[in-house]
Amino acid sequence: MIVGFFLTFWGTALIVLSMKRHYRQLFVGQNRTENQKIGFRIAGYLGLAAGAYACVGATSFGMGLVWFTAFLNVAVFSLAMVLAWRGNPKRVRA
């Protein structure tokens, strides 16, 4: 199950990095190329599919999808907190 979580988190993080706004938010002053965007998306969706497969493989089909959905929620919430914490450097007040 832990493998399913890390694959789901990895896939979600790569999909987040494929978005221009979030990439610039995490890597200030760097621009991503179109090839990076496509690569991040493909790897992200493959990571999500592998995470779902790992969760279903560890348990039954129905319970595996429940675990995958739970892991997906945790991953999205964690990444949202990192993005909120990282913030936009131009808007941060001292």
C-alpha positions as CSV (number, residue, x, y, z in Angstrom):
1,M,0.0,0.0,0.0
2,I,2.9,2.4,0.7
3,V,4.0,2.0,-2.9
4,G,0.5,2.9,-4.1
5,F,0.7,6.1,-2.0
6,F,4.1,7.2,-3.3
7,L,3.1,6.5,-6.9
8,T,-0.1,8.5,-6.4
9,F,1.8,11.3,-4.8
10,W,4.5,11.3,-7.4
11,G,1.9,11.3,-10.2
12,T,0.0,14.2,-8.7
13,A,3.1,16.2,-8.1
14,L,4.2,15.8,-11.7
15,I,0.7,16.8,-13.0
16,V,1.0,19.9,-10.7
17,L,4.4,20.7,-12.2
18,S,3.0,20.5,-15.7
19,M,0.9,23.6,-15.0
20,K,2.8,26.8,-15.8
21,R,1.6,28.8,-12.7
22,H,2.6,26.1,-10.2
23,Y,5.9,25.4,-11.9
24,R,6.8,29.1,-11.7
25,Q,5.6,29.2,-8.1
26,L,7.9,26.4,-7.0
27,F,10.9,27.2,-9.3
28,V,11.1,31.0,-9.1
29,G,12.7,32.6,-12.2
30,Q,12.7,29.4,-14.3
31,N,10.5,28.7,-17.2
32,R,9.5,25.2,-18.3
33,T,9.6,24.1,-21.9
34,E,6.8,22.6,-23.8
35,N,8.6,19.3,-23.8
36,Q,8.9,19.4,-20.0
37,K,5.1,20.1,-19.8
38,I,4.3,17.1,-22.0
39,G,6.8,14.9,-20.1
40,F,5.4,15.9,-16.7
41,R,1.8,15.2,-17.8
42,I,2.6,11.8,-19.3
43,A,4.7,10.7,-16.3
44,G,2.1,12.1,-14.0
45,Y,-0.8,10.1,-15.5
46,L,1.4,7.0,-15.7
47,G,2.2,7.5,-12.0
48,L,-1.5,7.8,-11.2
49,A,-2.3,4.7,-13.2
50,A,0.5,2.8,-11.5
51,G,-0.7,4.0,-8.1
52,A,-4.2,2.8,-8.8
53,Y,-2.9,-0.6,-10.1
54,A,-0.7,-1.0,-6.9
55,C,-3.7,-0.2,-4.6
56,V,-6.0,-2.6,-6.5
57,G,-3.3,-5.3,-6.6
58,A,-2.7,-5.0,-2.8
59,T,-6.5,-5.4,-2.0
60,S,-9.7,-6.2,-3.9
61,F,-10.8,-4.0,-6.8
62,G,-13.4,-2.0,-4.8
63,M,-11.2,-1.5,-1.7
64,G,-8.2,-0.7,-3.9
65,L,-10.1,2.2,-5.5
66,V,-11.1,3.4,-2.1
67,W,-7.5,3.4,-1.0
68,F,-6.4,5.1,-4.2
69,T,-9.0,7.8,-3.8
70,A,-7.9,8.4,-0.2
71,F,-4.3,8.6,-1.3
72,L,-5.2,11.0,-4.0
73,N,-7.0,13.2,-1.6
74,V,-4.0,13.2,0.8
75,A,-1.6,13.9,-2.1
76,V,-3.7,16.8,-3.5
77,F,-4.1,18.3,0.0
78,S,-0.4,18.0,0.8
79,L,0.6,19.7,-2.5
80,A,-2.0,22.4,-2.0
81,M,-0.5,23.2,1.4
82,V,3.0,23.3,-0.1
83,L,1.9,25.7,-2.8
84,A,0.1,27.8,-0.3
85,W,3.1,27.9,2.0
86,R,5.5,28.6,-0.8
87,G,3.3,31.4,-2.0
88,N,4.0,34.0,-4.6
89,P,7.3,35.8,-3.6
90,K,6.0,39.0,-5.1
91,R,3.0,39.0,-2.8
92,V,4.7,37.9,0.4
93,R,4.7,40.6,3.1
94,A,7.3,40.9,5.8
